[in-house]
Amino acid sequence: MNVTQKKDGDPCPQSAVGHGVGLAGLAGLGLWIMVARHYGMDGPYAGMTAVLACGGPMVLWSVLVDKVHRRPSTGIDWKAKPKPLRDTLDISLLKLAGLWATWGGIGIVYCLARWYWDGGYLFAMHMFAVAAPWLFGLSIPYVIWLDRRMVEPRDGAYAFGRMIVGSADRPNRGEIENHLRSWLVKGFFLAFMLSIVPGNFADMIHVGTRDILAGPVELARFLISLMFVVDVAFATVGYMLTMKILDAHIRTANPFMAGWVAALVCYPPFVLMNNGGPLDYHQGTQDWAFWFGAHTVLLWAVGGTLVVLTAIYAWATVAFGLRFSNLTHRGILTHGPYRLSKHPAYVAKNLFWWLSTLPFFVSNDSLTDMARNTALMMTVSGVYYWRARTEERHLMADPVYAAYAEWMERHGPVPRLIGWIVGRKRTENGALQAAE
């Protein structure tokens, strides 16, 4: 059997997201970036416009081309006549009670956690304050309209609402817990994304064309900054549009404490890798431009490699379309960079850090710092391996992901490379077994 026949006879599970939605978002975002750079628009609202320019085309593509609103996974029955309002109004009112109570709880956390009132988080809190009245008002017709068309409108928000009003019937505890975890993810990470949108966008706008073309270091740094703008814009859209009508809702939020710990230690205020943190691997280090500054060819080679790694990292976010978010299951991705690795963003991010920082080189001639930096960088990579494993543990409950993971073991370039490195070989059907 040749390779083509084997692949045709062993297809990868279909991805929940197509290539088109991400490309539509890239087109809209790219057009706005060109306009903003031309006119020097670098304010925080220009950054938010970039998010809208990214999200708008993706919504249109998803609805008009992919027709995601028609998928059974939305839970909406478009063929049936909408239920009478009298049959669903009580459900909708309980659901609104649960939803509003959840939002109120998130608001209390924002008030109590003082880091939300400092630095970039101030802009995020301002955006929430502006959006809150609109969200509360629009949630009423949206929930009522949706519940009349849902196959089963009783969800986690409904169960939480029943608990709040003291329903005689015992609410489903599992649904309530998943509802609260889902909104905890959204509340925590959306605030973080909104806090970094303005700065990332302004840094990219401020760089002049002449500076960009000054040399390999300047070009590489601009391209890396540009791709971080792409990554943040797509991620922010993902946290905003967790909507069933777009099939982008959260199916489940990671129920395992280890998954939450592994993720949260990578983000402020819990981040362990920042300067002065317990996993700070920067003592006495310099970046790649310092070490290779006297070698132009190496600057081009290393800078180009870092750009490629950042492009893979951004591509892994773009591939999600409307569905990016940490710690959640919103549909299984099997296309784009997810044909190379189950965790392309983590692989690219860690390789980028190793190459850009070179923790085994120090400018203070301290062997202790050299050894410590290297050990801590290895620990950071270990944290991301831990994150990947906890995410897989969560997603394995979905048979589609289980099938995708098995397919990747047989055909994925990165798993096959790892298998070759550790000395595993494959049976005729592609399964891995230990080498003799």
N, C-alpha and C positions, 0 to 999 in steps of 0.2 A: 504493500500500500504506500503510495507516495504521500508527500507532506500535504499537498493540496487536498487530496481525497480525505486524509485524516482530519484536516481542519473542517472540511465541509460536513463530515460525518460526526463531528464533535463541536457543534457551534457554541459560542459563548452565550449565556443568558442575555436576553434583551435588556438594554439599559432603560431606566425609568425616565431619562432625559436624553434628548437627541442633540446632535451637534448644532443644529440651527439656532436654538434659543441662545446659547452662549455667543455665537457669532453675531446675532442681532444685538445683544447687549454690548459687545465690543464695538460694533459699528456706531451705535449711538454715543457711547462713551468717548470713542476716538474723535468723533465730530465735535463734541463739546470741548474736548481738550484743545483741539486746534483753534476753536473760536476763543477760548479763554486765554490761550497763550498769545494769540494775535492781539487781543485787546488788553492783556495784562490783568485779567480778572482773577485775583488771588484771595478774595475774602472767604469767610466761612460759608456764606450762602452760595458762592460759586462752587465750593466743594460739595454742598448738598445738591446743587443742580446737576453735578456730575453723577451722583447717585440716581437721580431721577432720569437722566439721559441714558443711564445703563439699564434701569429697571423697566422703563416704559416700553422700549422695543421688545424686551423679553416677554412682557405680559402680552403684547399684541401677537408676537410669534406663537406663544404657547396656546393662545385661544384661537387665533385665526388659522394657523397652520397645523400645529400639533393637536389642536382641539382637546387639550388636557381636561377641560371641564366636562367632557363626555365620558371620561374613563370611569369604570366601575369603582376604582379605588377612591374616588371622591366621596362615595356614599350617596351621591345624588341620583335620583331616578328621573331623568328628563322625559321619559316616555309616558310615565303615569301623570294623571291630572293632579295638580297641587292639592294637598289635603285641605279640608275646610279649616279656616282660622280657628274656629271654636275647638277643634280637635288638638291643636298644637300650641295654643296661646299659653296655657298653663306651663307647658314644657319650656317655652321660650322665656317666660318670666323667671322661672327657676334658673334657667341657664344664664340669663342676664344678671341675676343676683349673684351667682357663682363667679361670673366673669368680672363683674364690677368689684366684688370683694377681693378677688385676686389682684386686680389692678391697684386697689387701695392698699393691700398688703405690700406690694412692690414699692408703692409710693412711700410708705412708712419706712421701709428699708433704706430707700434713697435718702430720706431725711435723717435717719439715725447714723448711717455710715458717712462720716464726714469727708472721706476721700472723694465723694461725689460732688463736693462743693469746692473743688480746687483744680487748677490747671484746665486741661481740655475737657474735663467732666462738666465744667460750668456750662459749656456750650450744649452738651448733651442734655443737661437738666433744663436749659432754656427751651430746647426743641421739644422735650416732653411736655413742658408747661403749655407751650403753644398748641401742641397736638391734642392734649387731653380732652378739652371740651368737644372737639370734633369727633374724637374716637368714641366718647360716651354717647354723643348724639347719633352718630351713624350706626353704632352697634345695634340700636333698637330695630330700625327697619331691616338691617342685614340679617340679624338672627331670626327675626320673624319670617322673613322671606325664605331663608335657607331651611328652617325647620319644616316648612310646608312641603319642601321638595326632597328632604333627606329620607332615605329608606329607614334609618333608625336615628332620630334626632337626639336621643338620650345619650349624652357623652359625659366626659369627665367634668365639664363645667356644670352640666345638669346635676350630676351626682353631688358636686360640691355645693351647689345651690340648695339642694334638698337638705344637706347636712346643716347648712347655715340657718335655714328656717325651722329646723327641728322636725323634719318629717318623721312620721310614725314608722314608716318602713325604713329598714336599715340600708343606707346608701352603699354602693359598691366601693369598698375601700381601695381596691387596686386602681380603679378608674380615677378616683380622687388623687391618689398619690402620683399617678402618671400626669394628670392635669397640672398639679402643682410643680412637679419637676420640669415639665415642658415650659411653663411660664417662668420658672427660675432661670432656665437656660436663656430664654429670650430676654428677660429683664437684665441679667448680668452682662451678656455679651453684646446686646444692642447698645447699651450705654457705653461700653468700651469702644465699639466701632464708631459711634457718633463722636466720641471724644477725640479720635485720631483722624477722622475724615478731613477737617479743615487744614491741619498741619501738613499732612501728607500731600494734599492737593497744592497748597501754597508753595511747598518746597520744590515741587516739580515745575510750577509756573515761573518761579523766580529765576531759574537757570536760563541764561541767555544762549542763543544759538551759537554765538562765537565761543562761549565757554564750553559748550557741549563738544565742539569739534576741536578743542585745544589739544587733545591727546587721548590715548587709550584709557587712562584712568578717569578722566572727565566724562568721556563717552559712556564707559561702563557704569559709572555711578548714576548718570542721568537715566540710562535705560533701566537700571535696577529700581531707581525711584519711580519711574513711570509704571513699571510692572507692579510695584507695591500699591500704587494708586488704583490700578485695575483690580488687584486682589481685594483691597479694602472696599471698593465700590460694590463689587459683586457680593462680598460677604455681608455688607450692610443691607443690601436689597434682600438677601436671603433671610436675615433675621426679621425684616419688616413684613414680608409677605408670606407668613405661615397661614395660608388660606385654603380651605377645602375646595372652593370653587376653582382654584388654580391647581388642584391636586398637589399643593406644596405644603400641606398641613403636616404637623408632627404626628407620626404614627405612634411612636413610643420614645420616651427619653430614657437614657441609660439608667437602669435601676441599681447599678453596682457602685458602692461607695469608692472602690478603688479607681473606677473610671473617672469619677468626679475629682478625686484628689490628684490623679495624674494630669488631668486637664487644667485644673485651677492653679497648680504651681507654675504654670507657664504663662499666667496672665496676672496683671496688677489687680489688687494690691498684694496678692499672694505669691507673685513671681519670685522664684529662687535664683534666677540666672542673671539678674541685673547687677550693675556695679555695686559692690559691697554686700551682695547676697551670699548665702551659704554655698551656692554653686557658681560664683563669679570666677570665670576662667580667664580673666583679662589682666592679671597682675603682671606688669612688666612687658605686656605684649604690644606689638604694633600691627597695623593692618598690612594686607598684601602689597599695597603700593609702596610701603616703606621698604620691605625686604627685596622687592624686585625693581626698585626705582632706577637702578643703573643698567637694567637690561630691557630694552624696548620690546624685543621679541617676546620675552617672558611676560611683560605687562599686557601685551595684546592677547597672549595665550591664556593667561590666568583671568584677565578681565573678561574675555570672551566666554570662558568656562563658567564664571560666576553669573554672567548674563543668561546663559543657557539654563543653569540651575534655577535661577529666579523665574525664568520663563516657564519652566516645568511646574514650579510652585504655583505661579499665577494661573497656569492652564488647569491645574487641578481644582482651583476654585471656580474658574470660568465654566468648567465642565458641569458643575452643579446647577448652572442656570439660576432659577429662582429658589433653589432648595438648600443652599449652604447653611449649615449651623453645626456647632460642636455638640457632642453628647446626644445626638438625636438620630432617629431613623425616619427619613422622609422619602424613601424610595431608594432602590439599589442602583448605583452607577456602575456600568461595565464598559463604558466607551472612553475614547480619548486616552489620557495618561493612565486610566485605570485598566488598560490592556497591558501596560508595562509592569505595574505593581499595584497591590491592593492599597498601598499607602504612598503614592507618589509625592505628595506634599511633604511628608515627614522625611522621606529619603532625600529629596532635593534640599530641604531646609538644613538638614544636618550636614550634608556634604558641603553646602555653602558656608556654614559656620566654620567647619574644619579648614577649608581652603582660604577663606577670607581672614581668619584670625591667626591661623598657624600657631596654636597654643604651645607647641614644642619649641618655638623660637621666642626668646626674650631679649630685650635690649638692656637689661640690667645685669647680665652675666650671672644670674642666680640659678643654679641647678635645682634648687628647691622649688622656685617658682615654675621652672620648666616642667618638672615632674608633677607638681600640684595642678597646674593649668591643664596638662594633658589628662590627668586622672579625672578632673572635674568635667572636662569636655566629654570624656567617655561616659561619665555619669549622666550628663545631660542627654546624650544619645540614648542611654539606657532608659531615661524617663520617657522619651518618645517611643521607644520600643514597647515600654509598659503601656503607654496610651494606646498604641496600635492593638495590643493584645486585648485590652479591656473593651475597645470598640468592637473587635471581632466577636468577643464573647456576647456582647449585646446583640449584634446583627445576625449572629448565627441562628437566632430564633426564627428568622425569615428563611424559608426554604430556597428562595431565589439567591440570597447571599451565600448560603451553604453550597449551592450548585456553582455559583461564580467562584468561590474560594477553591473548590475542587478543580474547576476548569483552569484557574490561574496556576495551580500547582503543576498541571500538565503542560500548559502553553505559555505562561507568563515569563518574559525574559528575565526579570529580576528573581523570581522564585527559582527558575531553572539555573541561573547563575549561582545563587546561594547553595542550591543543591549540589552543583558541581564543586563548589569551594569546600563544602563540608564532607564531600566524598560520598554523596548518595547517587544511586543510579536508578534508572527507570525500567519498569516492566514494559511489555509490549503495548499495554493499554495506556501507558503514560504515567502510571502511579509510581510514587517514589518508594524506594526501599534502601536500606543501608548497604553500602558497598562492602564486599567481602574483604 
